[in-house]
Amino acid sequence: MSLRNRLVVLALMAGWLPASCPAQTFTSLHSFAPVVSGTNADGDFPYAQLARSGNVLYGTTYNAAANSNGTVFAVNVDGTGFTNLHVFSVRSGVFGTNSDGAWSGSGVIVSGNVLYGTTGLSGPSHSGTVYAMNTDGSSYTNLHVFGGNNDGAATLAGLVLAGGRLYGNSQSGGTNGYGMIFGLNPDGSAYANLHSFSGSDGIQPLATLATWGTNLFGECSGGGGTNGTIFRMNTNGTGFTTLHVFSNLISGTNSDGKFPYLGGLIVNGTNLFGTARLGGANGNGVLFRMNMDGSGFTNLHSFTAATGFTNADGVYPSGSLYSSGNTLYGTAAGGGPTTNGTVFALNTDGSGFKVIYHFSHASSLTNADGAVPISVMLSSNTLYGVAHSGGSGGSGAVFSLFVPPQLSISFSGTNAILIWPTNADGFALQSSTNLSDSTAWSAVSPTPVNLNGQNAVINPMSGGLTFYRLAR
């Protein structure tokens, strides 16, 4: 057998997947109940990335439950134990006030046994709130009540915790009414307007900030050249810098995208990664990478043209990407074969894009798995996410998607080099010379080393056929 043929056999036996092959272990953890007369039992329209602590996932719904104002919920990673931790209270009129806020579109973060989040509407001043509560649902507290104007209003962005302080965006308010960046202590004290957007540097920051050391990185959905901006600022409010201005569209397309939306940037190594919901080569959004100083902006993937909102890879990427080693995971809110969106993966250099799941057709707005996925996060080789709509009740769903680690094989002289992700928790490299004997697999030595952020083992070729796999 030639070296080329041997490589193919080894790679296939190791479980290597071509770009078009989806990983299929999807589980619907919870489908939100149908909404009747504006209410239901558990919430409607989950709209943000989940947070995980131990074996529990935490999230928010934007609407419905008993008061039509949304919830904070918890559910175990196996789908059991769904609980409404907090149901936002009744408002005085459709756009009136209440005690705790409404329409939490931003999700929560977990620090110890405390959840922190924001609401985009209502509260005592009708402009939303920053809140804290225990992970068991007790001790809900308004840390800050937005007052509009210089104080900020109507945030859809989540919070980040850096250096012992919470930071966030409000999409309106601030000195100029275009939105602002704020900071406060976890007990609600020392609230500060750190930067008010002027228009030329951006307007309406909808996306959650990212942190790296004493730097905050973020995006505005508009402003600059009208299509949005990327910025950096110190956590003390100094050093605001516009890193990138998204270019103008020509017939709906451009090179770098338009309208960075929910989620926000992520940091991987010395790079920033993000999504733009629109623009790109086909007007359906892009995935991008850039250096932290704003240089080296690269369009990693432009979503393909769609016919009747269907295509191969999805349209309108929404929410943050999630990075694990050299792999990025994300969601497209629409498109794919059914128009209901996709979950995808690609390498940090832009290679290897593949759809790993596409959501099913919906009939009367319901289906088995959900529609319009918003964001995913990875833990122990499983992606957890929410679908904004669909599911058995048509009100959205919480899901998990097992992603098997992929083993790749190359050769150097007389050695086989086996490489797989460092996040392959519980998986071990095994080899066999006899596929007909299921007991013939044995552990491979030596212990893997870290090679460019991946696990790597170098094994000498003995002359006969050897098959490799990852198993747990």
C-alpha positions in Angstrom: 0.0 0.0 0.0 1.4 3.4 -0.9 2.0 6.1 1.7 -0.8 8.2 0.3 -3.3 5.3 0.5 -2.1 4.4 3.9 -2.8 8.0 5.1 -6.3 7.8 3.8 -7.1 4.6 5.6 -5.6 5.8 8.8 -7.4 9.1 8.6 -10.8 7.5 7.9 -10.4 4.9 10.6 -9.5 7.7 13.0 -12.8 9.3 12.5 -11.8 12.2 10.4 -14.8 14.0 9.0 -15.0 15.7 5.6 -16.2 19.3 5.7 -19.7 18.4 4.5 -20.4 15.7 7.2 -22.4 16.9 10.2 -21.9 15.7 13.7 -25.3 14.2 14.7 -25.9 13.9 18.4 -28.6 16.6 18.9 -30.7 16.7 22.1 -33.6 19.0 22.8 -33.2 19.8 26.5 -36.3 21.9 26.9 -39.0 23.3 24.5 -40.8 26.4 25.8 -44.5 26.1 26.1 -47.0 27.6 23.7 -48.0 31.2 24.4 -51.8 31.7 25.0 -53.2 35.2 25.4 -49.6 36.5 25.8 -48.6 34.2 28.6 -47.2 30.7 29.3 -45.6 28.8 32.1 -41.9 29.0 31.3 -41.0 31.9 29.0 -40.9 32.7 25.3 -38.1 33.6 22.9 -34.7 32.8 24.5 -32.4 35.3 23.0 -28.8 35.0 24.4 -25.9 32.7 25.1 -26.3 30.3 28.0 -23.9 30.3 31.0 -22.8 27.1 32.7 -21.8 26.4 36.3 -21.3 22.8 37.3 -24.0 20.7 35.7 -26.5 23.6 35.4 -27.2 25.9 32.5 -28.6 29.4 33.1 -30.4 31.6 30.6 -33.1 34.1 30.0 -36.2 34.5 27.9 -37.2 37.7 26.3 -40.9 37.5 26.7 -44.0 35.6 28.1 -44.3 33.5 31.3 -47.0 34.7 33.7 -46.5 38.4 33.1 -45.3 38.5 29.5 -42.0 40.1 30.5 -39.6 37.1 30.4 -37.7 35.0 32.9 -34.4 33.9 34.2 -34.2 30.1 34.1 -32.0 27.1 35.0 -31.9 23.6 33.5 -29.5 20.7 34.1 -27.2 19.8 31.2 -29.1 16.5 30.7 -32.4 18.5 30.3 -33.9 17.7 33.8 -34.8 20.1 36.5 -36.0 23.1 34.4 -36.8 25.9 36.8 -37.9 29.5 36.5 -35.6 31.3 38.9 -37.2 34.6 38.3 -40.3 35.8 36.5 -40.2 39.5 35.7 -43.1 41.3 37.3 -46.2 43.0 35.8 -45.8 46.3 34.1 -48.2 49.3 34.5 -49.3 49.4 30.9 -47.7 48.0 27.8 -44.7 50.2 28.1 -45.0 51.0 31.7 -42.8 50.6 34.7 -42.4 47.7 37.2 -40.0 46.9 40.1 -37.5 44.7 38.3 -37.4 45.3 34.6 -38.5 43.3 31.5 -37.3 41.8 28.2 -34.0 40.4 29.2 -32.3 39.8 25.9 -28.8 39.5 27.2 -28.4 36.3 29.2 -26.6 36.1 32.5 -23.0 35.6 33.7 -22.1 33.5 36.7 -19.7 34.4 39.5 -19.6 32.1 42.4 -23.3 31.6 43.4 -24.5 34.9 41.9 -26.0 35.6 38.5 -25.7 39.1 36.9 -27.8 40.4 34.0 -29.6 43.3 32.4 -33.1 44.1 31.3 -33.8 46.2 28.2 -37.1 47.8 29.4 -39.2 48.9 32.3 -37.9 48.8 35.9 -38.7 51.8 38.1 -37.6 54.3 35.4 -38.9 52.4 32.3 -35.3 52.2 30.9 -34.2 48.8 32.1 -32.0 47.6 35.0 -28.8 45.8 36.0 -29.6 43.0 38.4 -28.1 40.3 40.6 -29.6 37.2 42.1 -28.4 34.0 43.6 -28.2 30.9 41.5 -31.1 29.3 43.4 -33.3 32.2 42.4 -33.3 34.0 45.8 -32.3 37.6 46.6 -33.1 39.3 43.3 -31.7 42.8 43.5 -31.6 45.9 41.2 -28.0 46.9 41.2 -28.7 49.9 38.9 -31.9 51.4 37.4 -31.2 53.1 34.1 -32.5 56.6 34.0 -31.9 57.5 30.3 -29.9 60.5 29.1 -26.3 60.4 30.6 -27.2 57.3 32.6 -28.0 55.0 29.7 -31.1 53.1 28.6 -32.4 50.0 26.8 -29.6 47.6 26.9 -29.6 44.3 24.9 -26.0 43.6 25.7 -24.8 41.3 28.5 -22.3 42.1 31.2 -18.7 41.1 31.6 -16.7 40.9 34.9 -13.1 42.2 34.8 -10.9 43.3 37.6 -13.7 43.0 40.1 -16.1 45.3 38.2 -19.0 44.7 35.9 -19.0 46.4 32.5 -21.7 46.7 29.8 -23.3 48.7 27.0 -26.6 50.5 26.7 -27.9 50.9 23.2 -29.3 54.4 23.8 -28.8 57.2 26.3 -25.4 58.6 27.1 -24.5 62.2 26.5 -25.5 62.1 22.8 -28.3 59.6 22.9 -26.4 57.1 20.8 -25.5 54.7 23.6 -22.7 54.3 26.1 -20.3 52.0 27.9 -20.8 51.8 31.7 -19.1 50.2 34.7 -20.2 49.4 38.2 -19.2 47.3 41.2 -20.9 43.9 41.8 -22.8 45.5 44.7 -24.2 48.2 42.5 -21.9 51.0 43.8 -19.6 53.3 41.8 -21.7 53.3 38.6 -20.0 55.3 35.9 -20.6 56.4 32.3 -17.2 55.5 30.8 -17.9 56.5 27.2 -20.8 58.1 25.3 -20.9 57.4 21.6 -20.9 60.4 19.3 -22.0 58.9 16.0 -18.7 59.0 14.2 -17.3 56.4 16.6 -20.5 54.3 16.5 -24.1 54.2 17.6 -26.2 51.5 19.3 -23.8 49.0 20.8 -25.9 45.9 20.9 -23.1 43.4 21.5 -21.6 42.3 24.8 -18.1 43.5 25.5 -15.0 41.3 25.5 -12.1 41.8 28.0 -8.4 41.2 27.8 -6.4 42.5 30.7 -7.4 46.1 31.3 -8.9 46.4 27.8 -12.5 46.3 26.8 -13.3 45.5 23.2 -16.7 46.0 21.6 -18.9 46.7 18.6 -21.5 49.2 17.5 -24.3 48.1 15.2 -24.2 51.4 13.3 -22.3 54.7 13.1 -18.8 55.3 11.6 -19.6 54.8 8.0 -23.2 53.8 9.1 -22.5 50.1 9.0 -20.9 49.7 12.4 -17.6 49.9 14.2 -15.2 47.9 16.4 -13.6 49.7 19.3 -11.1 49.3 22.2 -11.1 51.2 25.5 -9.4 50.8 28.9 -11.5 49.7 31.8 -11.1 53.1 33.5 -12.7 54.8 30.5 -9.5 56.2 28.9 -7.9 55.4 25.6 -11.0 54.9 23.5 -9.9 53.9 19.9 -11.9 53.0 16.9 -10.2 49.8 15.5 -12.4 49.2 12.5 -15.1 50.9 10.5 -17.2 48.5 8.4 -17.2 49.6 4.8 -20.1 50.8 2.7 -22.3 48.4 0.8 -22.6 48.2 -3.0 -25.7 46.3 -4.0 -25.9 44.9 -0.5 -22.4 43.5 -0.5 -18.9 44.5 0.7 -15.7 42.9 1.8 -16.0 43.0 5.6 -19.7 42.9 6.6 -22.2 45.1 8.2 -24.2 45.3 11.4 -22.4 43.4 14.1 -25.3 42.3 16.2 -25.8 40.3 19.4 -23.1 38.4 21.2 -19.9 40.4 20.6 -16.2 39.8 20.0 -14.2 37.0 21.5 -10.4 36.9 22.3 -8.3 33.9 21.1 -4.6 34.3 21.6 -3.7 37.8 20.2 -6.7 37.9 17.9 -10.3 39.1 18.0 -13.0 37.1 16.3 -16.5 38.2 15.5 -19.5 38.1 13.3 -21.3 40.7 11.1 -25.0 39.9 10.5 -25.1 41.4 7.0 -22.8 42.3 4.1 -19.9 40.2 2.9 -19.7 38.8 -0.6 -23.3 37.7 -0.8 -25.0 40.1 1.7 -25.7 37.3 4.2 -23.0 38.1 6.8 -19.4 37.3 7.6 -17.1 35.8 10.2 -13.9 37.8 10.7 -10.6 38.0 12.5 -8.4 41.0 13.4 -5.5 41.9 15.6 -6.1 43.6 18.9 -4.6 46.9 17.5 -7.1 46.9 14.6 -4.7 45.7 12.0 -5.0 42.5 9.9 -8.8 42.5 9.4 -9.6 39.2 7.6 -12.9 38.0 6.3 -12.7 34.3 7.3 -16.1 33.3 5.7 -18.8 35.0 3.7 -22.1 33.1 3.9 -23.2 32.0 0.5 -26.0 33.3 -1.6 -29.5 32.0 -0.7 -32.5 31.2 -2.8 -35.8 31.5 -1.0 -33.7 31.9 2.2 -32.2 28.4 1.8 -28.5 27.7 1.1 -25.8 25.3 2.3 -24.3 27.2 5.2 -26.8 29.6 6.7 -27.5 33.3 6.7 -27.3 36.1 9.3 -24.7 34.9 11.8 -25.9 36.0 15.3 -24.4 35.9 18.7 -20.8 35.4 19.7 -18.5 32.8 18.3 -17.1 30.3 20.8 -13.4 29.3 20.5 -11.8 26.1 21.7 -8.2 25.7 20.8 -7.9 26.3 17.0 -11.7 25.8 16.4 -14.5 28.3 16.3 -18.1 27.4 16.7 -21.1 29.6 16.0 -24.7 29.9 14.7 -26.4 31.3 11.7 -29.9 32.5 12.6 -31.5 31.6 9.2 -30.8 29.8 6.0 -29.4 26.3 5.6 -31.5 23.7 3.8 -34.6 24.5 5.8 -34.3 28.3 6.3 -34.3 27.7 10.1 -30.6 28.2 10.7 -27.4 26.2 11.3 -24.6 25.5 13.8 -21.2 25.6 12.2 -17.5 25.2 13.0 -14.3 26.4 11.3 -10.6 26.8 12.1 -9.2 30.1 13.4 -7.3 30.6 10.1 -10.7 30.4 8.2 -10.1 26.9 6.8 -12.3 23.9 7.3 -15.7 25.5 7.5 -18.5 22.9 8.0 -22.1 22.9 9.0 -22.4 20.5 12.0 -26.2 20.8 12.4 -29.1 22.4 10.5 -32.5 22.9 12.2 -35.5 21.0 10.8 -38.5 22.3 8.9 -41.2 23.9 11.0 -44.9 23.4 10.6 -47.2 26.0 12.1 -44.0 27.4 13.8 -43.3 24.2 15.6 -40.7 21.4 15.1 -38.7 19.0 17.1 -35.5 20.9 17.6 -36.1 24.7 17.3 -35.4 27.5 14.8 -33.3 30.6 14.7 -30.4 29.5 16.8 -28.8 32.5 18.6 -25.5 31.3 20.1 -23.6 28.3 21.5 -21.0 27.6 24.1 -18.9 24.5 24.4 -18.2 22.3 27.5 -16.8 18.8 27.6 -17.2 18.3 23.8 -20.9 19.3 23.9 -22.3 22.6 22.5 -25.2 24.1 24.5 -27.4 26.8 22.9 -30.8 28.3 22.5 -33.1 28.5 19.5 -35.1 31.7 19.5 -38.3 30.1 18.1 -39.6 26.7 17.1 -39.5 23.6 19.3 -42.6 21.7 20.2 -44.3 24.8 21.6 -43.2 27.2 19.0 -41.6 29.4 21.7 -38.0 28.4 21.4 -35.8 25.7 22.8 -32.6 24.8 24.8 -30.5 22.2 23.1 -27.2 20.3 23.2 -25.1 19.0 20.4 -22.3 16.5 21.0 -19.2 17.3 18.9 -16.8 14.4 18.6 -13.2 15.5 18.6 -11.5 15.0 15.2 -8.3 13.1 14.8 -5.9 14.1 12.0 -2.8 12.2 10.8 0.2 13.3 8.9 3.6 11.8 8.3 7.2 13.0 8.9 9.8 10.5 7.6 9.0 7.2 9.2 6.8 8.7 11.9 3.0 9.1 12.0 1.9 12.4 13.7 -1.5 12.2 15.3 -3.2 15.4 16.3 -6.5 16.2 18.1 -8.0 19.0 20.1 -6.9 19.6 23.7 -10.6 19.9 24.7 -11.3 16.3 24.0 -12.2 15.6 27.7 -12.2 11.9 28.5 -11.0 10.8 25.1 -7.8 8.7 24.7 -5.8 7.7 21.7 -6.0 4.0 20.9 -4.5 1.8 18.1 -5.2 -1.6 16.7 -3.8 -3.8 13.9 -6.9 -5.9 13.6 -10.3 -4.3 13.0 -12.1 -7.6 13.1 -11.3 -7.9 16.9 -13.1 -5.3 18.9 -10.9 -6.2 22.0 -7.7 -5.5 20.1 -7.6 -1.7 20.7 -4.9 -0.5 23.2 -3.7 2.8 24.5 -1.1 4.6 22.5 2.0 6.0 24.1 3.8 8.3 24.6 1.6 10.9 26.5 0.5 13.6 24.1 2.3 17.0 24.0 0.9 20.4 23.2 1.7 21.4 19.6 0.3 24.7 18.5 -2.6 24.4 20.8 -3.4 20.8 19.9 -2.6 17.4 21.4 0.0 15.6 19.4 1.6 12.1 19.5 4.4 11.0 17.3 4.4 7.2 16.6 6.9 5.3 14.5 5.5 3.3 11.6 6.1 -0.4 12.1 5.6 -1.5 8.5 2.2 -3.1 8.9 -1.2 -1.5 9.0 -2.1 0.4 12.2 -5.5 1.9 12.8 -6.1 4.8 15.3 -9.1 6.1 17.0 -10.2 8.4 19.9 -12.3 6.6 22.4 -13.8 7.1 25.9 
